Amino acid sequence: MPTILRVYSNYQSNKMVVTVVEFIVKQLYILHRKPFILQMLGSVAPILDMDENAIYGDANKVSMNYAESSLL
């Protein structure tokens, strides 16, 4: 899941990538429901860039703007 979120956040301008990632997340959710949500939140939390006061963002973290839109 962290890799999928990084790809989603890095290629927001590519409509095909955005559509594919959203489809993957929706299908995984339909298949697994509650376990998927719990595992997704557990795996994504460490890579979210929560420091809003930083001048420069961390290149290894995902901006919260893109993370919010990918969640169901």
N, C-alpha and C positions, 0 to 999 in steps of 0.2 A: 504493500500500500504506500509506503513512503516514496518509492520510486515512481509509482503512478502519479502521486501528487506533485512530485518535482517536475515530471514531464508536462503535466497539465498546467502548472504555473509558468514554466519556461516557454511554452508554445501557445499562449493564449490567442495569438493572432492567427494561428492555423486552425481554421474551422474544422477540418477533418480530424485532427488530433483531439480537439476539444470534444467533438461528437463521439469519437470512439471511446475516450476515457469516461465520459458520462454514461455511455451505454454499458461499459464494463462494470462500473460501480452500481448501476441500477440492477443489472443482472445478478451480480454477486449478492446484492441486498435481497432480491427476490428469492434466491436460492437458500440463503442462510439466515436472514432476518437478524434476530437479536445477537447471535454470536458474531456476525459480521460487523455490526455497529460497535460492539465492545472491543473487538480486535482492531478495527480501524482507528478508533479513538486512542487506543493504547499505543499503536504503532506510529500514529501521526503526531501526537502531542510533542515528542522531543524535537521534531524538525520545524515546528512553527516558530516564526520570528515574532516574539511578543514585545520586543523592546521598541516602543513607539518614539522614545526620546533620542534614539541613536541617529547620528547624522548619516552614517553609511550602514546599509543592511549587511547582514552576514550572508555570503554567497552560498553557504551550505544549508541555509534555512529557507523556508518558503514564506512568502509574504502572506499576511492574514487576509488581504483582499482576495486572493485567489483561493485560499483554503475555504473560506466561507461559502463561495459559490459552488464548490465541488461536493459539499456535504448534502445529504438528502434532507 
